[in-house]
Amino acid sequence: MPDMELEYPLALLAFLLLPLILRLRQRTRSMLPFPSIGIHLRGLQPGWWKRNYDSLVFAAVFICLILALVNPGYARRSVEQYIESKWIILTLDLSGSMRRQVDRFSRLTVGDIALDGLESFVDLRREGDYIGLVAFSSFARLLAPLTSDRALLKRKLDLVRSQNRSRIYRELGAGGGTNASEAVWLALSVFFSMLPEERRLTTGEIDGLRQFLLGEPGTLLDIPLKLRQTGLGTGMAVILFTDGRIEPRLRAHVRRGQLPNLVNIIALMKALDIRFYIIAIGGQVDEAVAEAMSPIAGQPPIGRIFPLAKGFDREQIQQVYREIDTLEANRNLIRATVRPRWTRPWFIAAALGLILAGMGLRTLPGYRKY
Amino acid sequence: MKPRYRFNIQPKYPPHQPLAGDWAGVEKGTGYEFWGLRKYLPGDSFRHIDWKARARSGKLYVREFLRDSAYTLMLLVDVSASMGYGRKLPLARDIAASLAYSALQNSNPCGLLLFADRVIDYQAPSAAARQYQRLLGMLQRSRPVNCRETRLQPAIEHLTTLLPACLGIILSDFHGQIGSLTGLLNAAASDRSPAHEMLALHLLEKAEWQLPRLSGQVPLQDLETGEDLTLDLAQQQRYQVAVRRWRQHLVRQLAGAGIDSTVIIADRDNVQEKINALFARRLAARV
């Protein structure tokens, strides 16, 4: 917004009517017929102010009302410092391989250890951060939308612990496969759903993005203008924890051709500036994925791959999450906002005040008009 | 219809009317007003010989008398737009009708002239029996004329042209140009008495004479010129002073042309007394 703006500038033309209205008002004023107004009465006229105060008040009220209609506005800039709020979605692999026991003497599974690591990460983040949970195997499920409620997140994490045997845990376990790309796409969809109403993507736009993800890598990516203007992606991150092989797409689903290509997803995240961290148990990362994750010359990296040995322990996983926490540290930001201030209420109040003042003046003995 | 007022019309100067009447004229003739003695001439009536003068002087003298005459009353009624304000025109009608009645009752001819910025209507003077009804009808039909100003001069000129002598009474509010009245002075029949003896009655509404006791402002519009003016009602005293001064100025201007005048305020009960007092005052001033 420029420093000064008029909402309805054409209404200023109404000022041209003011002399006409004043003239008309003077001509149509009721006059008392009198036999003669001779020169001997000229000296008995009231002063200029007393004679014209009602016309002046009328003109002032008219001007105020026209200005209220025009509604001039000015920009008010405010600068504030704030700590960046991160939006992070944790995607957890709960396929069959994650259900193996840590050792022969323990009932804990690898998934439980991973969940402990997630809990420690949730505790590490500051209060203002929003965290969401996605669990996946052959398919992906949203465990918790983006929330800052830590207790809720922990309750959701408890749902998928092996000892609880919850329904969602059993369903995910039945899938068996590792569909990481679908999980990451679901995480991105959660981000899209957090857009404001007027900038939310239509089903057509989402379908367009989906078609790009389903295509071969290298397809031209067309990001909707709404996403570009919103600046979606800044301060957002997706953390993928899996023990399966990270491939562009699962071989089992190639024939159906309905799964997003992870390389395309990474390309989309790069375009949107969403950070992506992969914790790969066993370190089996496909070359195409690793290449997609590698930074382009002159640009910051999209994220990082953390390979872990299959025999990882709780301390190792927590160390990885601490590193991610460090990488995703909340920045101190400065936000400069420009808010338009419209002056219509002031002018309406001024007009009302003038009307009341005029009525008050008319009640005074010297200002009364017959 | 009986008139509302009873006036005692008394001309200040002897009338020049050749008709016989109740007033001593300015010429010698048959009458009751003694004029003087002159030497007897052959052919004079013996009835006019003054025997006492014969006894004193031993010569024959005869008595001469002023001829009895009647005055011609001419009523000049203003019917301009300003006379339509309040009850001024009805008052003028009442006064004119009463004056005509008084004159005609004593067999004095009476006429009527309505004027505004020009002569509107004219009824020649007459002492006929139906003259009163004619004048009354003319007065009843008179309405305020929509004119831009009031001018007395055309009416006076009209009067002096048509009538060699008369007693004229002007009923007007005198809001307007009085103009030059030299024609009136030139028409003087002799050095002793003017041919056209004029009086003026200033008819005013109460609000013109005195403002109502209110405060504030009142926008006024002149009934004739259409000019407007906002009057401050708080200045009542100044208003009265200004109006009285202006009226005095008019009275002096009229007096300069030999027109005596008095101010009559409508809605007051002293109309008859004021007009009769004016006649009496003029008569007293003659002596």
Boltz contact constraints between the chains, C-beta under 6 A:
constraints:
  - contact:
      token1: [A, 31]
      token2: [B, 219]
      max_distance: 6.0
  - contact:
      token1: [A, 31]
      token2: [B, 221]
      max_distance: 6.0
  - contact:
      token1: [A, 31]
      token2: [B, 228]
      max_distance: 6.0
  - contact:
      token1: [A, 32]
      token2: [B, 218]
      max_distance: 6.0
  - contact:
      token1: [A, 32]
      token2: [B, 220]
      max_distance: 6.0
  - contact:
      token1: [A, 33]
      token2: [B, 221]
      max_distance: 6.0
  - contact:
      token1: [A, 33]
      token2: [B, 223]
      max_distance: 6.0
  - contact:
      token1: [A, 34]
      token2: [B, 220]
      max_distance: 6.0
  - contact:
      token1: [A, 35]
      token2: [B, 82]
      max_distance: 6.0
  - contact:
      token1: [A, 35]
      token2: [B, 85]
      max_distance: 6.0
  - contact:
      token1: [A, 35]
      token2: [B, 173]
      max_distance: 6.0
  - contact:
      token1: [A, 35]
      token2: [B, 175]
      max_distance: 6.0
  - contact:
      token1: [A, 35]
      token2: [B, 208]
      max_distance: 6.0
  - contact:
      token1: [A, 35]
      token2: [B, 223]
      max_distance: 6.0
  - contact:
      token1: [A, 36]
      token2: [B, 82]
      max_distance: 6.0
  - contact:
      token1: [A, 36]
      token2: [B, 175]
      max_distance: 6.0
  - contact:
      token1: [A, 37]
      token2: [B, 220]
      max_distance: 6.0
  - contact:
      token1: [A, 37]
      token2: [B, 222]
      max_distance: 6.0
  - contact:
      token1: [A, 37]
      token2: [B, 227]
      max_distance: 6.0
  - contact:
      token1: [A, 37]
      token2: [B, 229]
      max_distance: 6.0
  - contact:
      token1: [A, 40]
      token2: [B, 242]
      max_distance: 6.0
  - contact:
      token1: [A, 40]
      token2: [B, 246]
      max_distance: 6.0
  - contact:
      token1: [A, 44]
      token2: [B, 231]
      max_distance: 6.0
  - contact:
      token1: [A, 44]
      token2: [B, 232]
      max_distance: 6.0
  - contact:
      token1: [A, 44]
      token2: [B, 235]
      max_distance: 6.0
  - contact:
      token1: [A, 44]
      token2: [B, 238]
      max_distance: 6.0
  - contact:
      token1: [A, 44]
      token2: [B, 239]
      max_distance: 6.0
  - contact:
      token1: [A, 45]
      token2: [B, 230]
      max_distance: 6.0
  - contact:
      token1: [A, 46]
      token2: [B, 217]
      max_distance: 6.0
  - contact:
      token1: [A, 46]
      token2: [B, 232]
      max_distance: 6.0
  - contact:
      token1: [A, 51]
      token2: [B, 230]
      max_distance: 6.0
  - contact:
      token1: [A, 365]
      token2: [B, 215]
      max_distance: 6.0
  - contact:
      token1: [A, 368]
      token2: [B, 216]
      max_distance: 6.0
  - contact:
      token1: [A, 369]
      token2: [B, 217]
      max_distance: 6.0
  - contact:
      token1: [A, 370]
      token2: [B, 218]
      max_distance: 6.0
